[in-house]
């Protein structure tokens, strides 16, 4: 079967194996690294380091979506992301995604060199579908129940997998109606966005259902579900749990994992990929058993 590839305005992301999106948060208050990359040069250096470590794609954003985070005006988001996108686009060949729900920021980021829109509101803001169609970029449609400020207060579903699947399918059709080609669409079940631990686990176990719709991107990295499962309070201590979750996601059909810790994720996926893509002839397996018998 032919694998999909995403054309992010001339920068091609082949989906022949699971790919890694490195997170660059130019924010004061992101849940795991707020304030660390607010300085322009620090953000650029961080992005380039993620590429060196094996990121296939960079996801750059200037507004935290964690519960209780302060909104960041479009002008301020643009001031933060544009110089970083321009510098990174000039110094690497990897595709760049802009993490925003704001149409002005989308336009400015794409003019600066981004080729993908990552929108936690799945292009539901006024004019977002039209702008995405006009820009001719890849879009990532994420599911969220409620709004970031209150979404974790009392999330409820009768059938979380079915409801998220229906939402993503509806948004995919809305995109197509607006003129966004299907080959430019990626979907994301939205881990932690209006979901309890049980909801997140059901979605992770059934990621393959979403791969029926479009290539799947998942963001599990350092999230509170990993903290709840491992008992680790500090987000930066959740690396091993996050890598395990990323592996489960790709095993269950995810095409792209959005992570803060690129190097360990890359190593884990390299091992996964080697095992997955190898064909061991039966005869050789017998040889191995025989060799053990000789010892
Ligand atoms: N998660 C976050 C932000 N953007 N985009 C997609 N498509 N999927 C996700 O799961 C996702 C996302 C939250 O992570 P982070 O950016 O590290 O935190 P914050 O929103 O606090 O900046």
Boltz pocket constraint, residues with backbone or C-beta under 6 A from the ligand:
constraints:
  - pocket:
      binder: B
      contacts: [[A, 23], [A, 25], [A, 27], [A, 29], [A, 30], [A, 31], [A, 32], [A, 61], [A, 63], [A, 64], [A, 65], [A, 66], [A, 99], [A, 118], [A, 119], [A, 120], [A, 140], [A, 142], [A, 188], [A, 190], [A, 191], [A, 217], [A, 218], [A, 219], [A, 220], [A, 221], [A, 258]]
      max_distance: 6.0
